[in-house]
Amino acid sequence: MYFKRKEFLQIGSLATASMMMPKFLKAFEKKDMVPAGNKVVVVIQFSGGNDGLNTVIPISNDIYYRERPKIAIAKTAALGLTTDVGLNPALEAFKGLYDDGSLAIMNNVGYPNPDRSHFRSMDIWQSASHSKDYVNTGWLGRYLDAQCKGCDKPTQAVEIDDMLSLALKGNDRKGLAFKDPRRLYSSSNEKFYKDINAAHASSEETVDYLYKTMSETLSSADYIFQQSKLHPTSQSYPNSELGKNLKTISSLIMSDINTKVYYVSLGSFDTHVNQEAQQKRLFTELNDAVKAFTTDLKKNNRFDDVLMMTFSEFGRRVSQNASNGTDHGTANNMFFIGGGLKEKGVLNAMPDLADLNEGDLKHTVDFKNVYATVLDKWLGTDDKMILGKKYEKMNFI
């Protein structure tokens, strides 16, 4: 079959929109119910470098207030967790999760020889590599590779976005990226795609690959859409982007799809100028969406099986800049949310503001130890094979 360049690009656009639907997705067309205790990870990426010191606030630390005379969060405004630790006032739902024992906070997370480039540092976090190494696969993509070798019920990863992040790209397997199951379904069911797919005969390799990807998308998009409608949530979600994304994730968690990893982003946290307003806006979106999501999970008895974790590619410098913002820094904090936490609250010491590296925080926890813990203790897989090295596990799950 011959077709015009425009038609070829249309085929390619569907392949791109579906981010190369994994070969194994058709396996889910066997209507297997999600088994009890099926563990799920939901990763929320704070893109742009969130300021950790104005997120988890050292409310009794004089250095913090001295170095941030205009942007520090006042002790009276912070949501107090302990005598020394408070939360950003926009995160009231996180305070509620802390109070009921379903929030854990890890401080000083980073990696040796930190890079202050957004793109490079994000690559390091997503690939779980050392700062000197360049790796083109992600830690969750390699998890897919490991889980899908010879298994009869392969797992998958889903990113609620138009583009697939490095984190979900493996050597052999990839996650699936889409914004909305309905939109993916509608796009894949256009008559144009149906007609050319039915008429395809074997051709040169690149064209065959596009057709193969399109065929897999056509056969799977309807299934994903139908699964997302199986258990429509009655929970009210905010009409923000993150609210809609977490609502989509909730509908899939409640369905029969045995998806283990969900990935979503919020940003930009690149607060060089007028940090307070920008961070407040993003944290309000985060707070309201997470509040609805966790309420939904609890009502449907899935909260114990879901681990939410947040990260950002780096934190910010300790001192504010001249524009009432902060510049690129190093170590940062991570949140863990779920009903299955073994350790709760503030897991380790707050940053030592009297012991800095040229004005930046020193990391005391390598993020790869966190990944190893999640892979081994939550996802039940071989963390050493995926990360390339044995890392010491933690006890928060």
KEKE-3310 file (N, C-alpha, C; in steps of 0.2 Angstrom, whole numbers, plus 5000, padded with zeros to 4 digits):
npx = (5004:5003:5006:5003:5015:5009:5000:5008:5015:5004:5002:5013:5011:5001:5008:5018:5009:5004:5015:5023:5016:5017:5022:5017:5005:4993:4992:4984:4971:4965:4954:4958:4956:4962:4973:4971:4980:4988:5002:5005:5014:5014:5022:5026:5032:5041:5044:5057:5065:5061:5060:5065:5068:5058:5047:5047:5050:5063:5058:5064:5076:5088:5097:5091:5081:5089:5096:5086:5078:5066:5059:5057:5047:5036:5037:5024:5016:5018:5014:5014:5024:5033:5042:5053:5050:5041:5027:5024:5012:5002:5000:4990:4983:4993:4998:4987:4988:5000:4997:4988:4996:5001:5010:5027:5043:5058:5073:5087:5090:5099:5113:5130:5142:5134:5124:5119:5111:5095:5091:5101:5102:5089:5089:5099:5092:5081:5086:5093:5107:5125:5132:5143:5140:5131:5116:5104:5092:5078:5075:5063:5059:5069:5064:5052:5058:5064:5054:5046:5052:5050:5038:5021:5011:5014:5019:5015:5019:5012:5012:5004:5004:5009:5021:5033:5043:5061:5062:5053:5058:5064:5077:5071:5057:5044:5035:5019:5012:4999:4987:4973:4962:4950:4953:4964:4957:4948:4956:4963:4952:4949:4943:4952:4964:4959:4956:4968:4976:4970:4972:4986:5001:5016:5030:5044:5056:5055:5042:5034:5036:5030:5017:5015:5016:5005:4994:4995:4991:4978:4972:4972:4969:4955:4952:4959:4952:4939:4942:4945:4933:4926:4925:4920:4924:4916:4921:4925:4935:4948:4947:4960:4975:4983:4974:4964:4973:4976:4964:4962:4972:4967:4955:4960:4968:4957:4952:4953:4965:4982:4992:5007:5015:5013:5015:5017:5018:5022:5023:5030:5044:5054:5060:5066:5062:5051:5047:5037:5024:5023:5026:5016:5005:5007:5008:4996:4988:4994:4991:4976:4973:4980:4973:4960:4963:4969:4958:4949:4956:4956:4942:4939:4946:4959:4970:4980:4988:4994:5008:5013:5025:5036:5048:5061:5072:5083:5086:5085:5096:5102:5102:5092:5089:5092:5080:5070:5069:5075:5090:5097:5100:5105:5104:5088:5071:5060:5043:5033:5018:5005:4995:5003:5015:5029:5037:5035:5031:5044:5058:5072:5086:5084:5091:5108:5111:5122:5133:5138:5140:5149:5138:5127:5116:5122:5120:5114:5107:5107:5098:5096:5096:5084:5076:5080:5075:5061:5059:5063:5056:5043:5039:5044:5055:5071:5081:5095:5099:5092:5097:5110:5119:5121:5112:5110:5095:5081:5069:5056:5046)
npy = (4994:5011:5027:5045:5057:5065:5056:5046:5053:5055:5042:5041:5050:5045:5034:5041:5048:5038:5033:5022:5009:4996:4980:4970:4974:4969:4957:4960:4959:4948:4946:4947:4949:4962:4956:4954:4965:4969:4978:4996:5009:5027:5039:5056:5069:5083:5095:5106:5109:5110:5120:5114:5118:5128:5119:5108:5114:5121:5126:5131:5135:5147:5151:5148:5158:5169:5169:5170:5182:5188:5178:5167:5155:5160:5154:5154:5153:5141:5124:5115:5101:5095:5101:5107:5106:5111:5112:5118:5131:5129:5115:5108:5096:5087:5088:5083:5070:5067:5067:5056:5046:5042:5048:5050:5058:5061:5068:5078:5071:5066:5065:5060:5073:5083:5089:5105:5107:5108:5098:5088:5084:5079:5069:5060:5057:5051:5040:5034:5034:5037:5053:5055:5046:5042:5037:5028:5023:5021:5019:5013:5009:4999:4991:4986:4979:4969:4962:4957:4947:4932:4931:4926:4935:4950:4966:4983:5001:5017:5033:5049:5059:5068:5064:5052:5049:5048:5040:5029:5021:5007:4994:4985:4986:4998:5011:5017:5032:5044:5056:5055:5042:5042:5051:5045:5033:5039:5045:5033:5027:5033:5033:5034:5028:5015:5011:5011:5003:4991:4988:4986:4980:4970:4980:4991:4991:5002:5007:4996:4995:5006:5003:4991:4996:5005:4996:4988:4998:5001:4990:4990:5002:5003:4994:4999:5011:5006:4999:5010:5015:5006:5006:5020:5034:5041:5051:5068:5078:5091:5103:5105:5102:5092:5087:5081:5072:5063:5058:5051:5041:5035:5029:5019:5012:5007:4998:4983:4982:4977:4986:4992:5004:5021:5037:5054:5072:5088:5106:5122:5122:5131:5143:5156:5169:5179:5169:5164:5166:5158:5145:5143:5143:5131:5121:5122:5117:5104:5100:5099:5090:5078:5077:5073:5062:5053:5052:5045:5033:5028:5026:5016:5006:5004:5011:5005:4998:5007:5016:5032:5043:5057:5068:5079:5086:5093:5103:5120:5134:5138:5152:5166:5174:5190:5193:5189:5175:5159:5150:5137:5122:5108:5095:5088:5086:5071:5065:5052:5043:5034:5019:5009:5011:5008:5015:5031:5049:5061:5055:5056:5067:5085:5096:5101:5117:5124:5117:5118:5115:5126:5135:5126:5113:5098:5081:5067:5056:5044:5044:5033:5023:5024:5021:5007:5002:5004:4996:4983:4980:4985:4983:4971:4965:4962:4972:4975:4970:4979:4991:4990:4988:4984:4992:4998:4995:5004:5007:5012:5006)
npz = (5000:4996:5002:5005:5011:5021:5027:5031:5042:5050:5054:5061:5071:5079:5084:5092:5101:5108:5114:5110:5113:5124:5120:5127:5132:5127:5134:5145:5141:5145:5156:5170:5188:5198:5210:5228:5239:5229:5225:5222:5215:5215:5208:5210:5202:5206:5196:5191:5202:5217:5232:5246:5259:5261:5261:5270:5285:5295:5309:5321:5318:5318:5308:5296:5296:5296:5284:5275:5275:5269:5263:5271:5279:5292:5309:5315:5305:5299:5297:5311:5315:5323:5338:5331:5317:5303:5291:5275:5274:5264:5263:5270:5270:5270:5282:5289:5285:5291:5304:5305:5303:5291:5283:5278:5280:5271:5274:5266:5254:5240:5229:5226:5221:5215:5201:5194:5183:5177:5167:5166:5180:5182:5173:5180:5191:5186:5179:5188:5190:5192:5194:5185:5175:5160:5155:5146:5149:5161:5179:5182:5169:5168:5178:5172:5161:5169:5175:5165:5159:5153:5160:5164:5167:5164:5170:5170:5167:5169:5163:5166:5154:5140:5134:5136:5150:5154:5165:5163:5153:5147:5142:5134:5136:5138:5147:5146:5139:5141:5141:5144:5145:5137:5127:5121:5116:5107:5098:5092:5086:5075:5058:5048:5053:5056:5043:5035:5043:5041:5028:5026:5020:5020:5021:5020:5033:5043:5040:5043:5056:5062:5058:5065:5078:5078:5076:5088:5097:5092:5096:5109:5115:5116:5126:5137:5139:5142:5154:5162:5164:5172:5186:5190:5199:5214:5221:5223:5213:5212:5199:5193:5184:5190:5198:5189:5183:5194:5197:5185:5187:5199:5194:5186:5195:5203:5193:5183:5178:5179:5184:5190:5192:5192:5185:5187:5184:5192:5191:5186:5197:5198:5205:5204:5205:5215:5224:5234:5230:5219:5223:5233:5225:5217:5227:5233:5223:5223:5236:5236:5226:5231:5243:5239:5231:5241:5250:5241:5239:5252:5254:5246:5250:5246:5250:5258:5249:5241:5237:5238:5232:5232:5222:5218:5206:5211:5226:5233:5235:5251:5255:5251:5235:5227:5221:5228:5228:5226:5221:5211:5220:5230:5239:5245:5251:5252:5251:5257:5256:5262:5267:5271:5277:5287:5295:5301:5300:5303:5296:5297:5302:5301:5288:5291:5294:5297:5292:5277:5260:5251:5252:5250:5254:5261:5255:5264:5262:5249:5234:5227:5237:5242:5230:5229:5240:5238:5226:5231:5243:5241:5227:5225:5218:5210:5215:5214:5202:5194:5197:5196:5206:5224:5235:5252:5261:5267:5281:5280:5273)
capx = (5000:5006:5002:5006:5019:5005:4997:5014:5016:4998:5003:5019:5009:4998:5013:5021:5004:5003:5022:5025:5012:5021:5020:5014:4999:4988:4991:4979:4965:4963:4950:4961:4955:4968:4973:4971:4986:4992:5005:5005:5018:5012:5027:5024:5039:5041:5049:5060:5069:5057:5063:5064:5068:5051:5042:5048:5053:5066:5055:5067:5083:5090:5101:5086:5078:5094:5098:5080:5074:5060:5055:5056:5040:5036:5035:5017:5012:5020:5010:5019:5024:5036:5045:5058:5049:5034:5026:5022:5005:4998:5000:4986:4981:4999:4998:4982:4991:5005:4993:4985:5002:5001:5015:5034:5047:5065:5077:5094:5091:5103:5118:5137:5144:5127:5123:5114:5107:5088:5090:5106:5100:5083:5092:5102:5087:5076:5090:5096:5114:5130:5133:5148:5138:5126:5112:5098:5086:5076:5075:5056:5059:5072:5060:5048:5062:5066:5047:5043:5056:5047:5032:5015:5007:5018:5016:5016:5019:5008:5013:4999:5007:5009:5027:5036:5049:5066:5061:5049:5060:5069:5080:5066:5050:5043:5029:5014:5010:4993:4984:4966:4960:4945:4956:4968:4952:4945:4961:4964:4947:4947:4942:4958:4969:4956:4956:4975:4979:4967:4975:4993:5004:5022:5034:5051:5056:5052:5035:5031:5037:5024:5010:5015:5014:4998:4990:4995:4987:4971:4969:4973:4966:4948:4953:4961:4946:4934:4944:4945:4926:4923:4924:4920:4924:4911:4925:4925:4942:4948:4948:4967:4978:4985:4968:4962:4978:4976:4957:4963:4975:4962:4950:4964:4969:4951:4950:4956:4972:4987:4997:5011:5018:5010:5020:5014:5023:5019:5028:5037:5046:5060:5057:5071:5059:5045:5046:5032:5017:5023:5026:5010:5000:5009:5007:4988:4986:4996:4987:4969:4973:4982:4968:4955:4966:4970:4951:4946:4959:4953:4935:4939:4950:4966:4976:4986:4991:4997:5013:5015:5032:5038:5055:5063:5079:5087:5083:5087:5101:5100:5101:5088:5093:5090:5074:5065:5068:5081:5093:5098:5104:5107:5099:5081:5067:5055:5037:5030:5011:5002:4993:5007:5021:5032:5040:5031:5034:5051:5062:5079:5088:5084:5097:5112:5112:5129:5138:5136:5146:5149:5131:5122:5115:5125:5116:5115:5104:5108:5091:5096:5094:5076:5074:5081:5070:5054:5060:5063:5051:5036:5037:5046:5059:5078:5084:5102:5099:5089:5101:5117:5123:5117:5111:5107:5088:5078:5064:5050:5041)
capy = (5000:5017:5033:5051:5059:5067:5050:5043:5057:5054:5036:5042:5054:5041:5030:5045:5049:5032:5032:5015:5005:4990:4974:4965:4976:4965:4952:4962:4958:4943:4950:4945:4954:4964:4952:4957:4966:4971:4985:5001:5015:5033:5044:5063:5073:5091:5097:5113:5110:5113:5122:5110:5122:5131:5114:5105:5120:5121:5132:5133:5136:5154:5152:5148:5165:5174:5168:5171:5187:5190:5173:5162:5154:5161:5149:5155:5152:5134:5119:5112:5094:5094:5108:5109:5105:5113:5111:5124:5132:5127:5108:5106:5089:5083:5089:5078:5063:5066:5066:5050:5041:5040:5052:5050:5063:5059:5074:5077:5066:5068:5061:5063:5077:5085:5093:5110:5108:5104:5092:5083:5081:5075:5062:5056:5054:5046:5034:5031:5033:5041:5059:5055:5042:5044:5031:5030:5019:5023:5014:5010:5005:4993:4987:4983:4974:4963:4959:4955:4942:4925:4930:4925:4941:4955:4972:4989:5007:5022:5040:5053:5065:5067:5062:5047:5051:5043:5035:5023:5018:5001:4992:4981:4988:5005:5012:5020:5039:5047:5061:5054:5036:5043:5054:5039:5029:5042:5045:5027:5024:5037:5029:5034:5023:5009:5009:5010:4997:4985:4988:4986:4974:4971:4985:4992:4990:5008:5008:4990:4996:5011:4999:4987:5000:5007:4990:4987:5004:5000:4984:4991:5008:5002:4990:5004:5015:5002:4998:5016:5016:5000:5009:5027:5036:5046:5056:5075:5080:5098:5104:5106:5097:5087:5084:5077:5066:5058:5055:5046:5036:5032:5025:5014:5008:5003:4994:4976:4983:4975:4991:4993:5010:5027:5043:5061:5078:5095:5111:5122:5124:5134:5149:5161:5176:5179:5161:5163:5165:5152:5139:5142:5140:5124:5117:5122:5112:5097:5098:5098:5084:5073:5076:5070:5055:5049:5050:5041:5027:5025:5024:5010:5001:5003:5015:5001:4995:5012:5020:5038:5046:5063:5070:5084:5085:5096:5108:5126:5136:5140:5159:5169:5179:5197:5193:5186:5168:5155:5148:5130:5119:5101:5090:5090:5081:5067:5063:5046:5043:5027:5016:5003:5013:5005:5021:5037:5055:5064:5049:5058:5074:5090:5099:5105:5123:5126:5113:5118:5115:5132:5138:5121:5107:5091:5075:5062:5050:5043:5043:5026:5018:5025:5017:5000:5000:5003:4990:4977:4979:4986:4980:4964:4964:4962:4979:4975:4969:4985:4997:4988:4988:4982:4997:4997:4996:5007:5003:5015:5002)
capz = (5000:4995:5005:5005:5017:5027:5030:5035:5048:5054:5058:5066:5077:5084:5088:5097:5106:5112:5116:5109:5117:5125:5117:5132:5135:5125:5139:5150:5138:5149:5162:5177:5193:5202:5216:5234:5241:5223:5227:5217:5217:5212:5208:5209:5201:5206:5190:5191:5208:5222:5237:5251:5265:5262:5261:5277:5287:5301:5312:5326:5316:5317:5302:5291:5296:5295:5277:5271:5279:5266:5260:5276:5282:5299:5313:5317:5299:5297:5300:5316:5315:5330:5340:5326:5310:5301:5284:5271:5276:5259:5263:5276:5269:5271:5290:5291:5284:5296:5310:5305:5303:5284:5279:5280:5276:5271:5272:5264:5249:5234:5226:5226:5215:5212:5195:5195:5177:5177:5163:5168:5186:5181:5170:5185:5196:5182:5176:5194:5188:5195:5191:5180:5170:5155:5155:5142:5152:5167:5184:5181:5163:5169:5182:5167:5158:5174:5177:5159:5156:5154:5165:5160:5168:5164:5173:5166:5170:5165:5164:5164:5151:5132:5132:5141:5153:5154:5170:5161:5147:5148:5135:5130:5138:5140:5150:5141:5141:5139:5146:5145:5141:5132:5121:5117:5113:5102:5092:5089:5083:5069:5053:5044:5056:5055:5036:5033:5046:5038:5021:5026:5018:5023:5017:5022:5041:5047:5039:5046:5064:5063:5057:5071:5084:5077:5077:5095:5100:5091:5099:5117:5118:5118:5133:5143:5140:5145:5161:5166:5166:5176:5193:5191:5206:5216:5224:5219:5212:5209:5191:5191:5179:5194:5201:5184:5182:5199:5196:5180:5190:5203:5190:5184:5201:5205:5188:5183:5175:5185:5183:5196:5193:5189:5186:5185:5186:5194:5190:5187:5204:5196:5209:5205:5207:5219:5226:5239:5227:5214:5227:5236:5220:5216:5233:5234:5218:5225:5242:5235:5222:5235:5248:5235:5229:5247:5252:5237:5240:5258:5254:5242:5253:5242:5253:5261:5244:5236:5240:5234:5233:5228:5222:5213:5203:5216:5230:5231:5239:5258:5255:5246:5231:5227:5218:5233:5226:5227:5215:5211:5225:5229:5242:5245:5255:5249:5254:5256:5258:5261:5273:5272:5280:5293:5299:5299:5302:5300:5297:5299:5304:5297:5286:5295:5290:5299:5289:5270:5255:5247:5253:5248:5258:5260:5256:5269:5259:5242:5232:5225:5242:5242:5225:5231:5245:5234:5222:5234:5248:5239:5221:5226:5212:5211:5215:5212:5194:5190:5199:5195:5213:5230:5240:5258:5261:5273:5284:5280:5271)
cpx = (5004:5002:5006:5010:5015:5002:5002:5015:5010:4999:5008:5016:5005:5003:5016:5016:5004:5010:5024:5022:5016:5018:5015:5007:4993:4986:4985:4972:4961:4960:4952:4959:4962:4968:4973:4978:4991:4995:5006:5010:5015:5018:5025:5031:5037:5046:5051:5064:5065:5061:5061:5064:5061:5045:5042:5053:5056:5064:5059:5075:5084:5093:5096:5083:5083:5095:5092:5075:5067:5056:5054:5049:5040:5034:5027:5013:5013:5015:5014:5018:5027:5039:5050:5056:5041:5033:5023:5014:5000:4996:4996:4984:4987:5000:4993:4985:4997:5002:4990:4990:5003:5006:5022:5038:5054:5069:5084:5095:5094:5107:5125:5138:5138:5128:5118:5110:5100:5088:5095:5104:5094:5085:5095:5097:5082:5080:5093:5104:5118:5130:5138:5145:5132:5122:5106:5092:5084:5075:5068:5056:5063:5069:5055:5052:5063:5059:5044:5047:5053:5041:5026:5010:5011:5015:5018:5017:5016:5011:5007:5002:5007:5016:5030:5042:5054:5065:5058:5052:5065:5072:5075:5059:5050:5036:5024:5012:5004:4990:4977:4965:4955:4948:4960:4963:4950:4950:4962:4958:4945:4947:4948:4963:4966:4957:4964:4978:4976:4970:4982:4996:5012:5026:5041:5050:5053:5044:5031:5031:5031:5018:5010:5013:5007:4993:4989:4990:4980:4968:4969:4969:4959:4948:4954:4955:4941:4936:4943:4938:4923:4921:4924:4920:4919:4914:4925:4933:4943:4949:4955:4970:4980:4979:4965:4966:4977:4969:4958:4966:4971:4958:4954:4966:4963:4949:4953:4963:4977:4993:5000:5013:5014:5014:5016:5019:5019:5025:5026:5039:5052:5059:5063:5069:5053:5043:5039:5025:5017:5023:5019:5005:5001:5007:4999:4986:4988:4992:4980:4969:4975:4976:4962:4957:4966:4963:4948:4949:4956:4946:4934:4943:4957:4971:4982:4990:4995:5002:5014:5021:5033:5045:5055:5070:5084:5083:5085:5093:5098:5098:5096:5092:5090:5083:5068:5063:5074:5084:5095:5102:5106:5102:5092:5077:5062:5049:5035:5023:5008:5000:4998:5014:5023:5035:5036:5034:5040:5056:5069:5080:5086:5090:5101:5114:5119:5134:5136:5142:5145:5141:5126:5122:5119:5120:5118:5112:5105:5101:5091:5095:5087:5074:5075:5076:5063:5054:5059:5057:5044:5034:5040:5050:5066:5081:5091:5103:5097:5094:5108:5122:5118:5117:5108:5100:5086:5072:5057:5044:5043)
cpy = (5006:5023:5039:5052:5061:5061:5046:5047:5056:5047:5037:5046:5050:5036:5035:5047:5044:5030:5025:5010:4998:4984:4970:4968:4972:4959:4954:4961:4952:4946:4947:4951:4956:4960:4957:4959:4968:4978:4989:5006:5021:5038:5051:5067:5080:5093:5105:5114:5114:5115:5119:5113:5126:5126:5111:5110:5119:5127:5135:5135:5144:5155:5152:5155:5170:5174:5170:5176:5189:5184:5167:5161:5155:5155:5148:5153:5144:5130:5115:5104:5092:5101:5111:5109:5107:5112:5118:5125:5130:5119:5105:5099:5085:5083:5083:5071:5062:5064:5059:5044:5038:5044:5051:5055:5061:5066:5072:5072:5069:5063:5064:5067:5079:5090:5098:5111:5104:5098:5087:5080:5077:5068:5058:5053:5049:5040:5030:5029:5038:5048:5059:5050:5044:5037:5032:5026:5022:5017:5010:5006:4999:4988:4983:4977:4967:4959:4955:4949:4935:4925:4930:4931:4947:4961:4977:4995:5012:5029:5045:5059:5063:5064:5057:5049:5046:5038:5029:5020:5013:5000:4989:4983:4995:5005:5015:5027:5041:5051:5059:5047:5037:5046:5049:5035:5032:5043:5039:5024:5028:5032:5029:5028:5016:5006:5007:5004:4990:4983:4987:4979:4975:4975:4985:4992:4996:5008:5002:4991:5001:5007:4995:4991:5003:5001:4988:4992:5003:4995:4985:4997:5007:4999:4995:5008:5012:5001:5004:5018:5011:5003:5016:5030:5041:5052:5063:5077:5087:5098:5106:5101:5091:5083:5079:5071:5061:5055:5050:5040:5032:5027:5019:5009:5004:4998:4987:4976:4982:4980:4992:5000:5016:5033:5049:5066:5084:5100:5117:5125:5128:5142:5154:5168:5175:5172:5160:5161:5159:5145:5138:5140:5133:5119:5117:5117:5105:5095:5096:5091:5078:5071:5072:5063:5050:5047:5045:5034:5024:5023:5018:5005:4999:5007:5011:4998:5000:5016:5026:5041:5052:5064:5076:5084:5088:5101:5115:5128:5138:5148:5161:5173:5186:5198:5190:5178:5165:5152:5140:5127:5112:5097:5092:5084:5077:5066:5056:5045:5036:5024:5010:5005:5010:5010:5027:5043:5058:5058:5050:5065:5079:5092:5102:5111:5126:5122:5113:5117:5121:5135:5133:5116:5101:5085:5070:5055:5050:5041:5036:5021:5018:5020:5009:4998:4999:4997:4984:4976:4981:4983:4973:4961:4964:4969:4980:4974:4975:4991:4996:4988:4987:4989:4995:4999:5000:5004:5007:5011:4995)
cpz = (5000:4998:5005:5012:5023:5030:5034:5042:5053:5058:5063:5072:5082:5088:5093:5102:5111:5115:5116:5114:5118:5122:5121:5135:5133:5130:5144:5147:5141:5155:5169:5182:5196:5209:5223:5236:5235:5225:5221:5220:5212:5213:5206:5208:5201:5202:5192:5197:5213:5228:5244:5258:5267:5261:5268:5280:5294:5305:5318:5325:5314:5311:5296:5291:5294:5287:5272:5274:5276:5264:5265:5278:5289:5303:5315:5311:5297:5301:5305:5316:5322:5332:5335:5319:5309:5294:5281:5273:5270:5259:5269:5276:5271:5279:5292:5290:5289:5302:5311:5304:5296:5280:5282:5276:5277:5269:5269:5259:5243:5232:5226:5220:5211:5206:5196:5189:5178:5173:5165:5175:5186:5178:5175:5189:5192:5180:5182:5193:5192:5191:5185:5174:5166:5153:5151:5144:5159:5172:5184:5175:5164:5173:5177:5163:5163:5175:5171:5156:5157:5159:5161:5162:5169:5167:5168:5170:5166:5167:5162:5161:5144:5130:5138:5144:5153:5159:5168:5155:5148:5141:5131:5130:5139:5143:5144:5144:5138:5144:5148:5142:5136:5126:5117:5113:5107:5096:5089:5085:5077:5063:5048:5047:5055:5047:5034:5037:5043:5031:5021:5024:5019:5018:5020:5030:5045:5046:5043:5054:5066:5063:5063:5077:5084:5079:5084:5099:5099:5095:5107:5119:5120:5125:5138:5144:5144:5153:5165:5168:5171:5183:5194:5198:5208:5220:5220:5219:5210:5202:5189:5187:5184:5197:5195:5183:5188:5199:5190:5183:5195:5200:5188:5190:5203:5199:5188:5180:5180:5184:5190:5197:5189:5190:5183:5188:5188:5193:5186:5194:5203:5199:5210:5207:5210:5221:5229:5235:5222:5218:5230:5231:5218:5221:5235:5229:5220:5231:5241:5231:5227:5240:5245:5234:5235:5250:5248:5238:5247:5258:5250:5244:5249:5245:5256:5255:5239:5240:5235:5236:5229:5228:5217:5211:5208:5220:5228:5236:5246:5258:5250:5241:5231:5224:5222:5231:5228:5221:5216:5216:5224:5233:5244:5250:5250:5253:5252:5259:5257:5267:5275:5275:5286:5298:5296:5302:5299:5302:5299:5300:5299:5294:5291:5292:5292:5296:5281:5266:5250:5247:5251:5253:5256:5260:5261:5267:5252:5239:5229:5231:5243:5236:5226:5235:5242:5230:5225:5239:5246:5232:5221:5220:5214:5210:5212:5205:5191:5191:5198:5201:5218:5234:5246:5258:5268:5275:5284:5277:5272)
residu = (MET:TYR:PHE:LYS:ARG:LYS:GLU:PHE:LEU:GLN:ILE:GLY:SER:LEU:ALA:THR:ALA:SER:MET:MET:MET:PRO:LYS:PHE:LEU:LYS:ALA:PHE:GLU:LYS:LYS:ASP:MET:VAL:PRO:ALA:GLY:ASN:LYS:VAL:VAL:VAL:VAL:ILE:GLN:PHE:SER:GLY:GLY:ASN:ASP:GLY:LEU:ASN:THR:VAL:ILE:PRO:ILE:SER:ASN:ASP:ILE:TYR:TYR:ARG:GLU:ARG:PRO:LYS:ILE:ALA:ILE:ALA:LYS:THR:ALA:ALA:LEU:GLY:LEU:THR:THR:ASP:VAL:GLY:LEU:ASN:PRO:ALA:LEU:GLU:ALA:PHE:LYS:GLY:LEU:TYR:ASP:ASP:GLY:SER:LEU:ALA:ILE:MET:ASN:ASN:VAL:GLY:TYR:PRO:ASN:PRO:ASP:ARG:SER:HIS:PHE:ARG:SER:MET:ASP:ILE:TRP:GLN:SER:ALA:SER:HIS:SER:LYS:ASP:TYR:VAL:ASN:THR:GLY:TRP:LEU:GLY:ARG:TYR:LEU:ASP:ALA:GLN:CYS:LYS:GLY:CYS:ASP:LYS:PRO:THR:GLN:ALA:VAL:GLU:ILE:ASP:ASP:MET:LEU:SER:LEU:ALA:LEU:LYS:GLY:ASN:ASP:ARG:LYS:GLY:LEU:ALA:PHE:LYS:ASP:PRO:ARG:ARG:LEU:TYR:SER:SER:SER:ASN:GLU:LYS:PHE:TYR:LYS:ASP:ILE:ASN:ALA:ALA:HIS:ALA:SER:SER:GLU:GLU:THR:VAL:ASP:TYR:LEU:TYR:LYS:THR:MET:SER:GLU:THR:LEU:SER:SER:ALA:ASP:TYR:ILE:PHE:GLN:GLN:SER:LYS:LEU:HIS:PRO:THR:SER:GLN:SER:TYR:PRO:ASN:SER:GLU:LEU:GLY:LYS:ASN:LEU:LYS:THR:ILE:SER:SER:LEU:ILE:MET:SER:ASP:ILE:ASN:THR:LYS:VAL:TYR:TYR:VAL:SER:LEU:GLY:SER:PHE:ASP:THR:HIS:VAL:ASN:GLN:GLU:ALA:GLN:GLN:LYS:ARG:LEU:PHE:THR:GLU:LEU:ASN:ASP:ALA:VAL:LYS:ALA:PHE:THR:THR:ASP:LEU:LYS:LYS:ASN:ASN:ARG:PHE:ASP:ASP:VAL:LEU:MET:MET:THR:PHE:SER:GLU:PHE:GLY:ARG:ARG:VAL:SER:GLN:ASN:ALA:SER:ASN:GLY:THR:ASP:HIS:GLY:THR:ALA:ASN:ASN:MET:PHE:PHE:ILE:GLY:GLY:GLY:LEU:LYS:GLU:LYS:GLY:VAL:LEU:ASN:ALA:MET:PRO:ASP:LEU:ALA:ASP:LEU:ASN:GLU:GLY:ASP:LEU:LYS:HIS:THR:VAL:ASP:PHE:LYS:ASN:VAL:TYR:ALA:THR:VAL:LEU:ASP:LYS:TRP:LEU:GLY:THR:ASP:ASP:LYS:MET:ILE:LEU:GLY:LYS:LYS:TYR:GLU:LYS:MET:ASN:PHE:ILE)
# end
